[in-house]
């Protein structure tokens, strides 16, 4: 099974892909409603609040999610699985409290009134709440039950889209939208927890020593996570600082559907990563599965890229209106990064599966450095187009660095046992 096409993209991972795509379409629909109803400036700060929340969520993760998945995917006793889940949950909770509050405060600064500031803070902090639910769902992913993860994920997004759209159409503005985010993400967290408890129940023992050990184990992935966060979010922050909310609004209209295309690689790797972990001591079978996954990802990237290039711009203008026509050109630039991004998902997670998380960290840092440099060079003169070009260049740099790392590990070190970090 692990060496077959069905092991990479079977019906369970296909179900997750479909559910994730439906979920992103629902959120994209909410984004369209917000763009249509809110003034451009309010839509811009709404997008900004979402980004600050996503930054806080990524920082709070600190590599815990992938570390937990790796530990649950490797052969382990029920007690070890419970200890791993309990330690990860406690570590994530502590981080969410601190970083979620910081992200909410950063979002609130963009508000022009106390009510607007509170609304932006609530929208921001809902993102770390939602990510806590994703941590719970790593249990079902490790068990190979991707259809359960898919159902829980799409249910939460459906609720958010419905509540958010009702709030906006009802004229409640950012305040109603904020309440919708808080309600929907809390319900989604509870559903994820209940789903995961069917397989593993977390322990509460360990205290500070276990918390410290959990953080140390996930440290390389925490650094890689920060770099990944900057890779995908620094564009919006730099555009906000250098060009203003109106440019952020147009870029967001292009970036959100582009970001949704990444769900294809997420679904493939959700199925492939646990298998890669289990095959990490068997180099020939590991390479076979990785090559199959790479070919599949490149084929999918070609299909997504062609469809997005042809249909994306007219659909964006239809959805957002003539005021966002420039988003179509931005989308076409961003689509050029899709093949690199799909391969990067496989390469970086393969390094993690082989126990070389620091290789992933080094590659991610190199990629984000390229992204920041090219954003600073191109955004002042080209605006949103410069940010899109910087994304394409940065992902290509990451591909080259990750290929170098995986080549070194698989060939120069092919006779050595994998390490834990």
C-alpha positions in Angstrom: 0.0 0.0 0.0 2.8 2.4 0.9 4.5 2.1 -2.4 1.3 2.4 -4.5 -0.5 5.3 -6.0 -3.4 4.6 -3.7 -1.1 4.9 -0.8 -0.3 8.5 -1.8 -3.7 9.6 -3.0 -6.4 7.1 -1.9 -10.0 7.7 -1.2 -9.3 9.0 2.3 -6.8 11.6 1.1 -9.1 12.4 -1.8 -11.9 13.0 0.6 -9.7 15.4 2.6 -8.7 17.2 -0.6 -12.4 17.6 -1.6 -13.4 18.7 1.9 -10.5 21.2 2.1 -11.3 22.6 -1.3 -15.0 23.0 -0.3 -13.9 24.6 2.9 -11.6 27.1 1.2 -14.4 27.9 -1.3 -16.7 28.6 1.6 -14.1 30.9 3.2 -13.4 32.5 -0.2 -17.2 33.1 -0.5 -17.1 34.9 2.8 -14.1 36.9 1.6 -16.1 37.9 -1.5 -19.1 38.9 0.6 -16.9 41.0 2.8 -15.2 42.7 -0.2 -18.6 43.5 -1.7 -20.2 44.9 1.5 -17.3 46.4 3.5 -15.6 49.7 2.3 -12.2 49.0 0.8 -10.4 50.4 3.8 -12.3 48.1 6.2 -11.8 45.1 4.0 -8.1 45.9 4.0 -7.8 46.0 7.8 -10.0 42.9 8.0 -7.5 41.1 5.8 -4.7 42.5 8.0 -6.3 41.2 11.2 -6.6 37.7 9.6 -2.9 37.8 8.8 -1.9 38.8 12.3 -4.0 36.0 13.7 -2.4 33.5 11.3 1.0 34.7 12.3 0.2 34.2 15.9 -1.2 30.7 15.2 1.9 29.7 13.3 4.2 31.0 16.0 2.2 29.3 18.7 2.5 26.0 16.8 6.3 26.1 17.2 6.7 22.9 15.2 4.4 21.0 17.7 2.0 19.8 15.0 4.5 18.1 12.8 6.4 16.8 15.7 3.3 15.3 17.2 2.3 13.7 13.9 5.8 12.2 13.4 5.7 10.7 16.9 2.2 9.3 16.4 3.0 7.9 13.0 6.1 6.0 14.2 5.5 2.7 16.0 4.6 3.6 19.6 2.7 2.2 22.6 -0.7 3.7 23.6 1.0 5.3 26.7 3.6 7.0 24.5 0.9 8.3 22.2 -1.1 9.7 25.1 2.0 11.3 26.6 2.9 12.8 23.2 -0.6 14.3 22.7 -0.8 15.6 26.3 2.6 17.3 26.1 1.8 18.9 22.7 -1.5 20.2 23.9 -0.1 21.8 27.0 2.7 23.4 25.1 0.4 24.7 22.5 -2.1 26.1 25.1 0.7 28.1 26.8 1.9 29.5 23.5 -1.6 30.4 22.3 -2.3 32.4 25.4 0.8 34.5 25.0 1.1 34.8 21.2 -2.7 34.9 20.5 -2.9 38.0 22.8 0.1 39.6 21.1 -1.5 39.0 17.6 -4.8 40.4 18.8 -3.1 43.5 20.2 -1.3 44.0 16.9 -4.5 43.7 14.9 -6.4 46.1 17.3 -3.9 48.9 16.5 -5.4 49.1 13.0 -8.8 49.9 14.3 -10.1 53.5 14.1 -12.5 53.2 17.1 -12.7 51.0 20.3 -15.4 48.8 18.7 -13.4 48.3 15.5 -10.2 47.6 17.5 -12.1 45.0 19.6 -13.5 43.4 16.4 -10.2 43.1 14.8 -8.6 41.6 17.9 -11.4 39.0 18.0 -10.9 38.1 14.3 -7.2 37.8 14.9 -7.4 35.6 18.0 -9.8 33.2 16.4 -7.0 32.0 14.2 -4.9 30.5 17.1 -8.1 29.0 18.4 -8.8 27.3 15.1 -5.2 26.0 14.9 -5.6 24.3 18.3 -8.3 22.2 16.7 -5.9 21.3 13.9 -3.4 20.0 16.5 -6.1 17.6 17.9 -6.8 16.4 14.3 -3.2 15.2 13.9 -4.4 12.1 15.9 -6.8 11.1 13.1 -4.2 11.9 10.4 -1.7 9.6 12.1 -4.3 6.9 12.3 -5.0 7.2 8.5 -8.5 8.4 9.1 -8.3 11.5 6.9 -12.0 11.4 6.1 -12.7 12.2 9.8 -10.3 15.1 9.7 -12.0 16.2 6.5 -15.4 16.1 7.9 -14.5 18.0 11.0 -12.6 20.7 9.0 -15.3 21.3 6.5 -18.0 21.5 9.2 -16.1 24.3 11.0 -15.6 26.3 7.8 -19.2 25.9 6.8 -20.4 27.3 10.1 -18.0 30.2 9.8 -19.0 31.0 6.3 -22.7 30.9 7.2 -22.4 33.0 10.4 -20.1 35.5 8.7 -22.2 36.0 5.7 -25.3 36.5 7.8 -23.5 39.0 9.9 -22.3 41.0 6.9 -25.6 40.9 5.0 -27.4 41.8 8.2 -25.4 45.1 8.4 -23.4 44.3 11.5 -20.1 45.0 9.9 -16.8 44.0 11.5 -18.4 43.6 14.9 -20.8 40.9 13.7 -18.1 39.3 11.6 -15.9 39.1 14.7 -18.6 37.3 16.7 -19.0 34.8 13.8 -15.3 34.0 13.9 -15.2 33.4 17.6 -18.4 31.3 17.6 -17.4 29.1 14.6 -13.8 28.5 15.7 -14.8 27.5 19.2 -17.3 25.0 17.9 -14.7 23.6 15.4 -12.2 23.2 18.3 -14.7 21.2 20.3 -15.6 19.0 17.3 -11.9 18.3 16.6 -11.3 17.4 20.3 -14.2 15.0 20.4 -13.1 13.3 17.1 -9.5 12.8 18.3 -10.6 11.3 21.6 -11.9 8.4 19.7 -8.3 7.3 19.2 -6.0 8.8 21.8 -6.7 10.4 25.2 -4.0 12.8 26.3 -2.3 12.3 29.7 -1.8 15.2 32.2 1.4 14.0 33.7 4.9 15.3 33.1 4.7 18.9 34.3 7.4 21.4 33.4 10.1 18.8 32.5 7.9 17.2 29.8 6.8 20.7 28.6 10.4 21.7 28.2 11.3 18.4 26.5 8.4 18.9 24.1 9.5 22.3 23.1 13.2 21.2 22.6 12.1 18.3 20.4 10.1 20.7 18.2 12.7 23.5 18.2 14.0 23.0 14.7 10.5 22.8 13.3 9.6 25.9 15.3 12.3 27.8 13.5 11.2 26.4 10.2 7.6 27.3 11.0 8.6 30.9 11.6 10.4 30.9 8.3 7.4 29.3 6.5 5.1 31.9 8.1 7.2 34.7 6.9 7.4 33.1 3.4 3.6 33.2 3.1 2.7 36.3 5.1 5.5 38.8 4.9 4.2 40.1 1.6 1.0 41.4 3.2 2.8 43.1 6.1 5.3 44.8 3.7 2.5 45.9 1.4 0.6 47.3 4.4 3.7 49.3 5.5 4.9 50.4 2.1 1.8 50.8 0.1 -1.3 50.9 2.4 -4.6 49.1 2.9 -5.9 49.5 -0.6 -3.0 47.6 -2.1 -3.4 44.9 0.6 -7.0 44.5 -0.4 -6.2 43.8 -4.1 -3.3 41.5 -3.3 -5.5 39.6 -0.8 -8.2 39.1 -3.5 -5.5 37.4 -5.7 -3.6 35.6 -2.9 -6.5 33.8 -1.2 -7.5 31.7 -4.3 -3.8 31.1 -5.0 -3.3 29.9 -1.4 -6.3 27.6 -1.9 -4.5 25.7 -4.6 -1.9 24.6 -2.0 -4.6 22.4 -0.5 -3.8 19.8 -3.2 -0.3 19.3 -1.9 -1.6 19.4 1.7 -3.9 16.5 0.9 -1.2 14.4 -0.8 1.3 15.0 2.0 -1.3 14.3 4.7 -1.4 10.7 3.3 2.3 10.5 2.4 4.0 11.9 5.4 3.0 9.2 8.0 4.1 6.6 5.4 7.4 8.4 4.8 8.0 8.3 8.6 7.4 4.6 8.7 9.7 4.0 5.7 12.5 6.2 7.0 14.7 3.2 7.8 14.2 1.6 4.4 16.0 3.9 1.8 14.9 2.1 -1.4 11.2 2.1 -0.5 11.4 5.6 0.9 12.8 6.9 -2.4 10.2 5.0 -4.4 7.3 6.5 -2.4 8.9 10.0 -2.6 9.4 9.8 -6.4 5.8 8.6 -6.9 4.6 11.5 -4.7 6.8 14.0 -6.6 5.5 12.9 -10.0 1.9 13.1 -8.8 2.4 16.5 -7.3 4.0 17.9 -10.5 1.1 16.5 -12.6 -1.4 18.1 -10.2 0.5 21.4 -10.3 0.4 21.4 -14.1 -3.4 20.9 -14.0 -4.0 23.5 -11.3 -1.7 26.0 -13.0 -3.3 25.7 -16.4 -6.8 26.0 -15.0 -5.9 28.9 -12.8 -4.1 30.8 -15.6 -7.2 30.5 -17.9 -10.1 30.8 -15.5 -8.7 32.6 -12.5 -8.6 36.2 -13.7 -12.2 36.4 -15.1 -13.6 34.6 -12.1 -11.8 37.0 -9.7 -13.3 40.0 -11.5 -16.7 38.4 -11.6 -16.5 37.6 -7.8 -14.9 40.8 -6.5 -16.0 43.3 -9.1 -14.2 45.6 -11.5 -12.4 47.4 -8.7 -10.3 44.2 -8.2 -9.5 43.6 -11.9 -5.8 43.9 -11.2 -6.0 40.9 -9.0 -6.2 38.7 -12.1 -2.7 39.7 -13.3 -1.4 39.1 -9.8 -2.9 35.6 -9.7 -1.2 34.7 -12.9 2.2 35.7 -11.5 1.6 33.7 -8.3 0.5 30.6 -10.2 4.0 30.3 -11.6 5.1 29.3 -8.0 2.7 26.4 -7.8 5.1 23.6 -9.1 7.8 24.7 -6.7 5.5 25.0 -3.8 4.1 21.5 -4.4 7.6 20.0 -4.6 8.7 22.0 -1.5 5.9 20.3 0.6 7.3 16.9 -0.3 11.0 17.8 0.0 10.7 19.5 3.4 8.5 16.9 4.9 10.7 14.1 3.5 13.7 15.7 5.4 11.6 15.8 8.6 10.5 12.1 8.1 14.2 11.2 7.8 15.0 13.0 11.1 16.8 15.9 9.5 14.5 18.7 10.6 17.4 21.2 10.8 17.9 20.7 7.0 14.3 21.8 6.5 15.0 24.8 8.8 18.1 25.8 6.8 16.2 25.6 3.5 13.2 27.6 4.8 15.5 30.3 6.2 17.2 30.6 2.9 13.9 30.9 1.1 12.4 33.5 3.4 15.6 35.5 3.2 15.2 35.6 -0.6 11.5 36.6 -0.2 12.3 39.5 2.1 15.1 40.8 0.0 13.1 40.7 -3.3 10.0 42.2 -1.6 12.1 45.1 -0.3 13.6 45.6 -3.8 10.5 45.1 -5.9 7.5 46.4 -3.8 8.5 50.1 -3.7 8.5 50.3 -7.5 6.1 47.5 -8.6 3.7 47.3 -5.6 1.6 44.2 -5.4 3.2 42.8 -8.6 6.6 43.0 -6.9 5.3 41.0 -4.0 4.0 38.3 -6.3 7.3 38.1 -8.2 9.2 37.9 -4.9 7.0 34.9 -3.9 7.9 33.0 -7.2 11.6 33.6 -6.8 11.6 32.7 -3.1 9.8 29.4 -3.7 12.3 28.5 -6.4 15.2 29.2 -4.1 13.6 27.0 -1.4 13.2 24.2 -4.0 16.9 24.3 -4.9 18.0 24.3 -1.2 15.6 21.5 -0.2 16.7 19.4 -3.2 20.3 19.8 -2.1 19.4 18.8 1.4 17.4 15.7 0.4 20.1 14.6 -2.1 22.8 14.9 0.6 20.8 12.9 3.1 19.6 10.1 0.8 22.9 9.6 -1.0 25.8 10.8 1.1 24.2 9.4 4.2 22.1 6.5 2.8 23.8 3.9 4.9 23.3 5.7 8.2 20.3 5.5 10.5 18.0 8.5 10.6 18.4 10.9 13.5 15.6 12.4 15.6 16.4 16.0 14.8 
